[in-house]
Amino acid sequence: MGKKRVLVLGAGLVGGEIARDLHAGFEVTAADNDETALAGLSGKYGIRTVAADLSVPRTLLSLAAETDIVVGALPGHMGFRMIKELAPAGKDIVDISFFAEDPFMLDEVARENGITVVTDCGVAPGMGNIIMGYHNASMDVESYECYVGGLPVVREWPWEYKAVFSPVDVIEEYTRPARYVENGHLVVREALSDPELMHFDGIGTLEAWNSDGLRTLIRTMRVPDMIEKTLRYPGCIEYLRVLREAGYFSREPVNVNGTMVRPLDLTAALLFPKWKLKPGEEDFTVMRIIIRGKDKKGPCRFVYDLHDRYDREKSVLSMARTTGYTCTAAVHMIAGGMFARKGVCPPEYLGEKEENFRFILDHLEQRGVKYVVSET
């Protein structure tokens, strides 16, 4: 029996690394409208590529016709539509896009077509959910805290930030209301709220603030206290709040000399060139997850620490590694029959079984992404 066929939709910094990582074990096709990104995959690694506008109706169905598993690495505003369009084709899907819609709206169509759809399968949301799913199945979890961020190694004024995702998706994180659970009740606060300073060995002090990263955990977990916060260099909140309050992140068009312009589009066009990592620039990913509760031995506390850095040998960004390899682990699990649950499956479902959880951790560690676990 030949290799399973995987279609990777999106060949950006993360999607391209997903395609490269899967290439050793699968027959991979990468599709994107950026021919330069595709040329890097076909020329250097021999990966089959297709140049296509993935926003055009029925293009996705045509591309997926001869594949077994689809990986979605598209901007967030395209993610939900991609799954909705491909679900009737009966293709298993693993998606990393941070779309705003409720993924469970697609659960019925996924079940009807007998497919597995893993959503939010990145680092956070993604790996954080997987860790939470494992502990929720093996102990009585009382609280879950997740702090996560991807940052450039070199801090450059004024932004001290570089993005590897779609600029609109990054800005969305600064405007989408943050949801968390406190004393069993859902709390909704504005993004960038409740700042706190945290120290990380080898990095220094970072600034944490409320973001909407719990995602499906709010629905799938019955845990009294859960929160997710984004990490940035100190000072980030202030300039982002100024931009937000001034209306630069607004989606409502304004009249500029007779032309209707969305401020968000202008802001993205201006900022993304400044936020773009230059060739050779290095980044790092930091994540700390704290889980408290009770197991068979009594009260317990687990801490997962991740400090991943740019891979100089392969010239791969840390955020591409930590996000992409979680995704490729899920692809291997589906292809190998380790995970066969049908319908919409958020990442926490992947971690429920001990053997699946260990497989994912091993998959990441083999690629140099190591979570350090401490228990008290």
PECOR-V614516 format. One line per field, one symbol per residue. phi: phi as a letter, one per 20 degrees, with the letter a starting at -180 (. if undefined). A space follows every 10 residues. Layout:
phi = ???
//
This chain:
phi = .fffdcddeo dffegfffff ffgfdcedcd caeeffffff fffedmefcc ebefefgmff fffegdcdcd deceggfdff fgfffegffm dfcccdfeef fffffdffff fgdmddcedl edebfqfgff ffffffedbe edbcccdbad cffeedfeel bcdddgffff fgfecfgedb dclndfddcf fmelfbdcdc gncoecddbf bedflfgfee dddfcbbcce dbfgofgfff ffffffnfdf eefceclnde ceggffffff efffefffgn fdcbccbcdc cdrcdfepgb bdcddccdcg effdldffff ffffffffff fffffemfcc fenfcfggff efegffffff ffgfffdned eedccc
//
